[in-house]
Amino acid sequence: MHIVAHRGYSGKYPELSPEAFEKALQLPIHGVECDVQLTRDGQLVVNHDETLDRTSDRSGTIAQMDWEEVRKAKLSNGENIMSFAELLELIKPSNQHLYVETKQTFNYNPELEEQVLLGLRHAGLIEDPRVHLISFSHRAIRKMAHIAPWMDRFYLRREFERIINRPDLLLSKPTGLGLSLLRGKLQPQAIGAHGLPTYMWTVDSPEDMKWAWSNGVDILATNQPEVALHAINY
């Protein structure tokens, strides 16, 4: 089972900060996960929320701000919020993988996946097998399959799909499927469904990590990567 540091080593350092990624990349784990948002002027920002309010000293909706405004935001450890390009520079010299979640809303923006691909091309990682797309959006999965068919693509199932999509029908062609720990426990048969690898989030206790490993989870996203290393005896 591969261990992925969710939002970097976010259990110990500010989420999605340079420090969180640097510390995670020092561990003997499979890789790291990040979220990306698009600024008004088309720059990719490493941030989970649509706004800067929760994690920085500034407020505002990223999609309504230019990168020059966003880059001034300070995280709780005093570091600047990261651009996607800066994160790729950290990843390049490592041998670890990167799982990129494009944060699409109901107002789907195809430019988000396009800019991810442009960023990867600029960094020389355009066809690097260490880069994976993950998304809750079937449209994002279809878009990336069209513009970068070689890229690994994980569709993340939303919780409500357990009710409204009981047959687990797919509206795109992902190369892997994700599910939460809660859904995995409620529907263990969804692990490995369609013969595809399973990405599970966000698993932080040793007991749950061992459960995921024993139930065939392929990729484990956790805020506590060191705990995971000890729990499954890496």
Phi, psi and omega in degrees: 000129181276139178258128179239129179281112185287118184059036188077196178279073189280349177285344186235336183229161181305130185303138175060022177270158174307319180298318181298321179286318180299316180293321179295319183289348175278348182269153178279061181245169183294317183177195182229159178241145176219163174244145178232141176238158182250130177282172180299326181263020169083020178262144180271129180244138178274097181204141181282312185277162175288339181243168177270354194303314190287323191248357183227179180272008179236165177236163179134154178273124187301320181294345180255011182235150172276160182301323180300328176285314184296320186296343179281348181293134179254135175279175187295341178264008178089355179280157176282152173299145187269149166270160177298322180299321179293321178295319180298326178293330175288323184287322188311309184282352180275176173249018185262163185266159178232125176254113187256117176262116175277123187273080178277148174251187177294336173270082186302133179241103183296342181295336182297309178293324179298318180290327174300315181294319178297319178297319178294320178297315181297326181275357182077023182243019190301324180241023180288122182293354178280351183260130182230142173263137172230142183198149172276000185253120174297326180295322177295319179296317179295319180299312182292326177297329181282315186269342179212069187299342179282345187279139175294134186225116179255122173272125181266116181286136175280157184301320184292344179293338177298333181265311188271349179227058183303323179287354180062044178289143181254135179258008176212185181240074178287161175262355177202165181231143178246158174201158179282164175301318180301312180294323179301321180286326179284327182226071181300339179291345178284344176287124182078011180299149179063014181070020183253151178296152184248130175252122183242135177233169325257117194251114188241345180262147179303322181297316179291326177296317178294323178298314180299315180299315183288343180257014169087016175294136182271320184228126184248116176268126185217147172280348186237070184298327179292323176299318180297320179301320180284323184295322182250018170056050174286000000 
